[in-house]
């Protein structure tokens, strides 16, 4: 089965965006020449999984940044021509992970958002979490995993701190 990796930035108090979806607060860790391992991570994934709000936000940045990697987007609305590798879906997370596995995709990036992460976690599909903690408190916003109700033990695999104050943690799910 394909691995699902939730690679995400979060405020210290557990939000991935402001209530209005804004991610302006991420600019506090922007450092010229530093990508915090993003390029290496992106090269390691075969496909993407995202919610419609995340898709719309990425569309607002300009050109589609993910090339031809397959991208499943949970939505009932038309996708538009600016993301040629993105397809709309209303299938369950399990169905999409099964489909990706049948296509030979081994690593999928759960891009966001928090509600979709909650749906994947509810089905115990997230195998790893790479969380970049940004040194800011938002007080309110979109939680890292919305509706999370399950208890799960995670194992820390790596941690790295940067001069900007960002701390990146890598956890794997301990199952079974």
C-alpha positions in Angstrom: 0.0 0.0 0.0 1.2 3.6 -0.7 2.6 5.5 2.2 0.9 8.7 3.1 3.1 11.4 4.5 1.6 14.5 6.1 4.2 17.2 5.4 3.0 20.4 6.9 3.9 23.6 8.6 2.2 24.4 11.9 2.1 27.3 14.3 3.4 26.3 17.8 -0.2 26.2 19.0 -1.3 23.7 16.3 -2.7 25.7 13.4 -1.8 25.3 9.7 -3.6 28.5 8.6 -5.5 31.4 10.0 -9.3 31.1 10.2 -9.6 32.8 6.8 -7.0 30.3 5.3 -4.2 32.9 5.3 -0.6 31.6 5.7 1.0 35.0 5.8 2.7 34.1 9.1 5.0 31.6 7.4 7.0 34.6 6.1 8.7 34.9 9.5 10.9 31.9 8.6 11.6 32.7 5.0 15.4 32.7 4.6 17.1 33.1 1.2 18.5 29.8 0.1 16.8 27.7 2.8 14.0 25.3 1.8 13.9 23.3 5.0 14.3 20.0 3.1 11.3 20.7 0.8 13.0 20.0 -2.5 14.4 16.6 -1.3 11.0 15.7 0.2 9.1 16.7 -3.0 11.5 14.6 -5.1 10.7 11.6 -2.8 6.9 11.6 -3.4 5.0 10.2 -6.4 1.6 11.9 -5.9 -0.3 14.4 -3.9 -3.5 14.5 -1.9 -5.3 17.8 -1.0 -8.5 19.4 -0.1 -10.3 22.0 -2.2 -9.4 25.0 -0.1 -5.7 24.0 -0.3 -6.0 23.6 -4.1 -7.6 27.0 -4.5 -4.9 28.6 -2.4 -2.2 27.0 -4.5 -3.9 28.1 -7.7 -3.7 31.7 -6.3 0.1 31.5 -6.2 0.3 31.3 -10.1 1.6 28.4 -12.1 0.9 24.9 -10.9 4.1 24.0 -8.8 3.7 20.2 -8.9 4.4 19.4 -12.5 2.9 16.1 -13.7 2.7 14.3 -10.4 -0.8 13.0 -10.0 -2.9 15.0 -7.5 -6.2 14.0 -6.1 -8.3 16.9 -4.8 -11.4 16.3 -2.7 -14.1 18.5 -4.3 -17.4 18.4 -6.2 -16.5 21.5 -8.3 -14.7 21.7 -11.6 -10.9 22.0 -11.3 -10.0 24.3 -14.1 -7.2 24.1 -16.6 -4.3 25.4 -14.5 -3.5 22.1 -12.8 -3.3 19.5 -15.5 -2.3 16.6 -13.2 -5.1 17.3 -10.6 -8.3 15.3 -10.6 -11.4 15.9 -8.6 -12.5 13.1 -6.3 -15.2 12.4 -3.7 -13.9 8.9 -3.0 -12.8 7.9 0.5 -9.2 8.3 1.5 -8.8 4.5 1.5 -10.2 4.2 -2.0 -7.7 6.8 -3.3 -4.7 5.2 -1.5 -5.7 1.9 -3.0 -6.0 3.5 -6.5 -2.6 5.1 -6.1 -1.1 1.8 -5.0 -2.5 0.1 -8.1 -0.9 2.8 -10.2 2.5 1.9 -8.6 2.8 5.1 -6.5 4.7 4.4 -3.3 4.7 7.8 -1.5 1.9 10.2 -1.4 2.1 13.7 0.1 -0.9 14.8 2.1 -0.6 18.5 1.3 -3.6 19.6 3.4 -5.8 20.8 4.8 -6.7 20.0 8.4 -10.1 18.4 7.6 -8.6 16.1 4.9 -5.8 15.2 7.4 -8.5 14.3 9.9 -10.3 12.1 7.4 -7.0 10.3 6.5 -6.2 9.9 10.2 -9.7 8.5 11.0 -8.9 5.7 8.5 -5.4 5.2 10.0 -3.8 6.0 6.6 -1.1 8.5 7.6 2.1 6.6 8.0 4.5 9.5 8.7 4.2 13.1 9.8 6.8 15.7 8.9 5.8 18.8 10.9 7.6 22.1 10.6 6.8 24.1 13.8 6.9 27.8 13.1 7.8 30.0 16.0 4.5 31.9 16.1 1.3 31.5 18.1 -1.9 32.2 16.1 -4.4 31.7 18.8 -7.1 30.5 16.4 -7.2 29.0 12.9 -7.4 25.8 11.0 -6.1 22.9 13.2 -3.4 20.6 12.0 -5.8 17.7 12.1 -9.4 18.7 12.3 -11.9 16.5 14.1 -9.1 14.3 15.4 -10.5 11.8 17.9 -8.2 8.8 17.8 -5.4 8.1 20.1 -2.2 7.0 18.3 1.3 6.5 19.5 4.0 8.0 17.3 7.7 7.4 17.2 10.1 10.3 16.7 12.5 9.5 13.8 14.2 12.8 13.3 14.3 16.4 14.6 16.1 19.4 13.3 16.2 23.0 14.4 17.1 25.9 12.2 18.5 29.4 12.9 15.1 30.9 11.9 13.5 29.2 14.9 11.7 26.6 12.8 11.9 23.1 14.2 11.1 20.1 12.0 9.9 16.9 13.5 9.5 13.6 11.7 7.3 11.0 13.3 6.1 7.6 12.1 2.9 5.9 13.2 3.5 2.9 15.5 0.9 0.4 14.5 0.3 -3.2 14.9 
